Amino acid sequence: MHAVRLEAAHASVTVMSAERAVTDWTARYFGQWWKATEVDAENVCAGSVVIADVSPVRYEDASLGVTEAVHTSTTYAKAQLLVARDEAAGVISAVSPKEELASRSEPVAGRLTICGRETEPVATATARLAREVMRGQLLRDGWAVLHASAVAHEGRVILTFGQKGAGKTTTALALAARGGLGLLANDRVFVRPNGHGGVDVLPWPSAAALGLGLLDGLGWSDTVRERLERGETLHPTQDSRVTKALLAGRREPLWEDGKELKAQVWPNQFPDWFGVPLATSGQAAALVFPRIEQGAEPALEESVVRELGYGDFMSGETEDRYPDLFELARVDGGGSAEARREVAHLLADLPHHSVVLGWDVAANADFLAKLTGCAADRGQ
């Protein structure tokens, strides 16, 4: 067995598998945002554990056990999930027929087992569920989850808010790519009052969805094409049509039925491919609420007043991709009501900037760096 231990703040989980590719996947996914350490599997005797098994036979047995039991059907991570509960044993079993994955959660024991037919789906699901174990521990320790991107400069974190398409990722990457700031998160962050009047911020590791137009604006299109031509790959959740478009040198956005198809970038590819450092923590210093408009000059929108709201937290009502079906969190997915209120109260005292940004990444970065007090120190 191979084992990798993940740690962030006071949370930890150990991922174990006989398949080295599974634990390597976990280390790659989390290792530069959270601490990932290879450990001796034989000495893992306490704490939360996720055990991953690549076995068609065990998958068939687990799947049959769920389908023959009384079960419900729901959606988890955009896939159908059949869920069976054994209240007496304290066990939650589930199967995803399309992904050919089965899971068994023992919340009280802190043990989660996942099995499937193929290595890659098992590795992907294992990383996702290990992150959910970590989220549960952090939430129970007083952290909350904000729907925001974040960059850090000398310990100061700039949080960017907005609905899908508002420009959260564009804002963060403009500062990271052009200003040398550390990318702390591209879509969500963990936040907690630090007892000194501030709000500490931790990353929520995830792949980043970047449109072809944004890649071009950042000057990364050629780098991506060259890497792909050399046989390297982006995250497997990426649509194959995006890969073909990138290899063909396409720079315009790719759409299907009104939805933009985007490149899916691994966390480690930001520093390895694009030279963008990853930040691991910091204290909130300012809030940015962007709006993207083609042809616009970057500017403050002084007439627009935007404050942090309930919908900016990934709470039970807004967290529709990862509901707590396996009882890994056992609290609201955005953190306790008390934690959210205190975070919102403290963040309300920080500078709030409503801005309009254009499609010129360099101009956006220069404007944002001056606005937030994060002086750009490279790429100018």
LINMOWO-V286350 format. One record per residue. PHI is phi in degrees with one decimal (* if undefined). OMEGA is omega in degrees with one decimal (* if undefined). D_LAST is the distance of its C-alpha to the last C-alpha in Angstrom with 2 decimals. Layout:
PHI|OMEGA|D_LAST  PHI|OMEGA|D_LAST
//
This chain:
*|174.7|48.48  -109.5|-176.6|44.78  -144.5|176.0|43.14  -130.3|179.9|39.67  -103.0|177.6|39.37  -102.6|179.6|36.59  -140.6|174.0|35.89  -153.3|-173.1|33.85  53.6|-179.6|34.96  -102.9|-179.3|38.77  -97.6|177.9|38.97  -157.7|174.6|39.80  -152.2|177.5|41.29  -110.4|177.1|42.41  -101.7|-176.8|42.14  -128.2|177.2|44.92  -164.2|173.3|45.88  -74.4|179.3|47.90  -93.2|-179.5|45.15  -59.8|-178.9|42.38  -61.3|-178.7|40.07  -70.7|-179.6|40.39  -70.9|175.5|39.39  -63.3|177.9|36.59  -60.1|179.3|35.26  -61.6|179.8|35.40  -62.1|-179.7|33.64  -67.6|-174.9|30.81  -69.9|-172.9|30.46  -108.7|-164.9|30.52  -60.9|-177.9|29.86  -98.3|174.2|26.19  -106.5|171.8|26.52  -110.8|177.2|30.12  -80.4|177.9|32.05  -123.0|-176.1|34.02  -128.1|174.6|36.69  -74.0|-177.1|39.29  -128.1|178.5|42.73  -78.2|-176.6|46.35  -60.4|-177.4|47.75  -69.4|-178.2|51.24  -99.9|177.7|50.29  -82.2|-175.0|48.79  -128.8|-178.4|51.54  -150.6|178.1|50.02  87.4|-179.4|47.30  -71.5|-177.3|45.93  -136.0|170.3|46.09  -116.2|-178.4|45.03  -109.8|-177.4|47.10  -113.3|-176.3|46.16  -133.2|174.6|48.72  -96.4|-174.7|48.47  -157.2|177.0|52.08  -57.1|-178.5|53.54  -65.6|-179.8|56.88  -66.6|176.0|55.59  -62.9|-179.7|53.52  -61.2|179.7|56.70  -63.3|-179.3|58.72  -65.6|179.6|56.18  -63.4|179.3|55.77  -63.9|179.7|59.53  -60.8|179.5|59.89  -72.5|-175.1|57.62  -68.2|178.5|59.09  -83.0|178.1|62.65  -89.5|172.7|62.02  -67.0|-175.3|61.67  -144.1|176.2|58.01  -117.6|179.0|55.62  -119.3|179.5|52.87  -147.5|179.1|49.39  -120.3|178.1|45.76  -139.3|-177.8|43.30  52.5|175.1|39.81  69.5|179.9|40.81  -126.0|176.9|43.91  -67.2|179.4|47.57  -133.3|174.8|48.88  -96.9|-171.9|52.56  -124.6|176.2|53.25  -122.2|-177.5|56.50  -122.0|172.5|57.28  -111.5|-174.2|59.91  -62.2|-177.7|60.25  -64.5|-178.4|62.96  -88.0|-178.0|60.90  68.5|-176.0|57.60  -122.7|174.5|55.98  -117.7|-179.7|53.72  -113.6|-177.6|53.69  -149.5|176.6|51.62  -141.1|174.6|51.10  -109.9|-174.8|48.60  -59.0|-177.5|50.67  -66.0|-178.9|47.89  -85.3|-177.8|45.67  55.3|179.0|48.82  -129.7|176.5|47.85  -129.9|-177.2|50.15  -133.4|176.4|49.44  -137.0|-177.5|51.69  -110.8|174.0|50.60  -120.9|-170.9|52.61  -57.6|-177.4|50.79  -65.4|-179.5|53.13  -78.3|-178.1|52.94  70.5|-175.3|49.15  -125.7|178.8|49.61  -132.4|179.5|48.13  -118.8|178.3|49.17  -134.0|178.0|47.68  -140.7|-179.3|49.04  -166.9|-176.2|48.54  -77.3|-171.5|49.34  -120.3|-175.1|46.04  -64.5|-173.6|43.48  -62.9|176.5|40.28  -60.7|178.1|41.55  -64.3|-179.6|42.99  -63.3|179.8|39.75  -63.1|-179.3|37.77  -67.1|179.3|40.39  -61.7|178.5|40.73  -62.7|-179.2|37.07  -62.2|-177.7|37.33  -74.0|174.9|40.54  -62.4|177.0|39.39  -64.3|178.3|36.53  -67.8|175.0|39.23  -62.5|178.9|41.27  -63.7|179.2|38.35  -59.1|-179.8|37.73  -57.9|-180.0|41.42  -64.6|-179.6|41.42  -65.5|179.7|38.36  -63.7|179.7|39.78  -70.2|178.4|43.11  -94.7|174.2|41.41  101.7|177.2|40.06  -83.0|174.1|36.68  -130.9|-179.2|35.84  -117.9|176.5|33.56  -101.7|173.3|31.11  -85.7|-174.5|29.86  -155.5|167.4|26.17  -93.1|-176.6|22.83  -155.0|170.4|21.12  -130.0|-177.2|18.10  -127.9|178.1|18.48  -137.3|-179.7|16.64  52.1|177.2|18.97  84.4|178.6|21.93  -94.1|-175.9|21.07  -106.1|174.4|21.29  -101.0|-180.0|20.05  -98.7|-179.8|22.70  -121.0|-173.6|22.43  -119.3|176.4|25.75  149.5|176.7|27.34  -72.0|-179.8|29.74  -54.9|179.7|29.05  89.5|-178.2|26.64  -72.8|178.9|25.34  119.8|179.3|21.79  -58.9|-178.0|21.93  -66.6|178.9|20.36  -58.3|-179.4|17.77  -63.7|-178.6|16.71  -62.7|-176.8|16.74  -73.3|174.9|14.88  -61.7|179.1|12.06  -69.9|-178.1|11.58  -72.5|-175.1|12.47  -74.4|-174.8|10.59  -97.6|-174.5|7.09  -107.9|178.7|7.84  76.8|177.6|10.12  -76.5|178.7|13.16  -83.1|176.6|16.47  -78.6|-177.1|18.13  -98.2|176.1|21.59  -170.8|-178.3|23.25  -107.8|-178.3|22.81  -147.6|-179.0|26.09  -143.6|175.0|28.27  -143.0|169.1|28.35  -90.0|-180.0|31.22  -135.8|177.3|31.59  -155.5|173.2|34.25  -57.9|-175.1|35.14  -99.0|178.7|34.80  83.8|179.8|37.69  -121.2|179.0|35.61  87.4|-179.5|34.68  -118.8|179.6|31.54  -122.6|176.4|30.80  -78.6|-176.9|29.81  -129.4|174.8|27.85  -122.5|179.1|28.36  -75.9|167.7|27.00  -107.0|-175.9|29.20  -63.4|176.4|28.54  -165.2|171.2|28.59  -69.5|-178.4|27.30  -110.4|178.1|24.62  -93.0|-177.1|25.45  -120.3|177.5|22.58  -69.2|-178.6|23.44  -63.2|178.2|22.84  -66.8|178.4|20.89  -67.3|176.8|18.48  -57.6|179.1|18.16  -66.5|-179.7|17.35  -62.9|178.0|14.77  -80.1|-178.1|13.00  78.4|-174.8|13.36  -105.4|-173.9|16.10  -59.5|-178.6|19.20  -65.6|178.5|19.67  -61.9|-179.8|19.28  -63.8|-179.1|21.90  -62.2|179.6|24.21  -63.4|179.5|24.15  -65.7|179.3|24.94  -65.8|178.8|27.71  -65.1|178.6|29.13  -85.0|176.0|29.48  97.6|176.3|31.59  -77.9|-174.8|29.31  -131.5|170.4|29.69  -89.1|-175.9|28.07  -62.0|-174.0|30.13  -66.1|175.9|33.70  -72.3|-178.9|33.78  -70.6|176.1|31.68  -64.4|-177.9|33.74  -61.1|178.8|34.65  -67.4|176.4|33.79  -68.0|178.0|30.12  -59.7|179.7|30.27  -62.4|-179.9|31.98  -65.6|179.1|29.45  -65.9|178.5|26.52  -66.2|179.1|28.49  -81.2|179.1|29.24  83.0|-179.7|25.59  -68.8|-178.6|25.98  -121.6|179.1|22.90  -87.3|178.8|24.83  -55.1|179.9|26.11  -110.6|-173.3|29.43  -120.9|171.2|32.15  -147.2|179.2|35.68  51.9|177.4|38.01  80.5|180.0|35.27  -112.1|179.1|33.37  -79.4|175.2|30.04  -89.0|-170.7|30.27  -125.6|171.9|27.22  -70.8|179.8|26.00  -113.0|-171.1|26.98  -100.2|173.9|24.58  -63.0|176.0|26.06  -54.9|-176.3|24.45  -69.7|-179.3|24.11  -76.2|175.4|22.31  -62.1|176.2|19.08  -74.9|-173.5|18.60  -74.1|-178.3|20.73  -94.5|-168.8|19.41  -113.2|179.1|15.85  70.7|178.9|14.82  -96.0|-179.5|14.76  -71.5|175.2|16.88  -104.6|176.4|19.90  -90.9|-176.8|21.01  -109.8|179.5|24.79  -173.8|176.7|25.57  167.9|177.9|24.70  -118.6|-178.4|26.07  -56.8|-177.7|25.42  -124.1|-178.2|23.57  -161.3|178.5|22.91  -118.5|179.5|23.88  -122.1|178.6|22.00  -121.7|-172.8|24.09  -89.9|168.7|22.10  -139.2|-177.7|23.49  -96.8|178.8|21.93  -140.4|-179.9|22.99  -59.0|177.6|22.30  83.7|-178.0|21.03  -77.1|170.5|20.47  -88.4|179.8|17.92  -55.6|-177.3|16.65  -161.5|172.4|19.21  -74.2|172.9|21.65  -108.9|-172.4|25.09  -65.4|-179.6|27.20  -81.1|-178.9|30.40  -96.1|178.7|29.77  -108.7|-178.5|31.10  -124.3|178.2|30.41  -121.7|179.1|31.88  -66.3|-179.4|32.25  -125.6|-179.7|35.32  -57.5|-177.6|37.68  -68.7|178.1|36.07  -81.2|174.0|32.76  -96.7|177.6|34.65  -82.2|-176.0|35.65  -86.1|-179.0|39.29  -56.8|-178.4|42.41  -76.9|-177.6|42.39  -105.9|-178.8|38.83  -90.2|-176.2|38.69  -98.7|-178.7|40.34  -83.6|-174.9|38.82  -126.6|175.5|39.92  -63.5|-173.7|43.10  -82.0|-176.6|44.79  -67.5|-177.1|47.51  -94.3|179.5|47.88  53.6|178.0|48.08  -84.6|179.2|45.26  -95.7|-179.5|43.93  64.0|168.5|47.17  -140.0|179.1|45.31  -55.7|-175.7|43.33  -62.0|177.3|40.28  -101.4|-176.1|38.00  105.4|179.8|39.68  -65.5|178.7|42.69  -58.8|179.9|43.17  -65.2|179.8|43.09  -62.8|-179.9|39.76  -64.4|-179.5|38.19  -62.5|-177.6|39.66  -67.1|177.2|38.49  -61.6|-179.7|34.91  -60.6|179.1|34.86  -62.8|-178.6|36.36  -69.5|-180.0|33.80  -67.9|-179.8|30.78  -62.3|-179.1|32.31  -85.8|-179.5|31.66  -87.0|177.1|27.87  -58.9|176.7|25.51  -113.8|-177.8|25.68  -126.2|170.7|23.09  -91.6|-172.7|24.20  -133.8|168.2|21.38  -110.9|-179.1|21.16  -123.0|176.1|18.18  -96.8|-178.3|17.85  -99.0|179.2|16.99  -87.1|-174.4|13.44  -62.1|-178.8|11.58  -63.2|179.0|8.06  -64.9|177.5|10.14  -60.4|-177.5|12.14  -63.5|179.5|9.64  -60.6|-178.9|8.47  -64.0|-177.5|12.22  -66.5|179.8|13.47  -62.8|178.7|11.56  -69.9|-177.9|13.07  -63.6|-175.0|16.27  -93.7|-179.7|16.96  79.8|176.8|15.96  -101.1|-175.7|13.59  -62.9|177.7|10.75  -67.7|-178.4|7.48  -125.9|173.0|7.47  -160.1|174.9|5.55  73.1|-179.1|3.80  -93.2|*|0.00
//
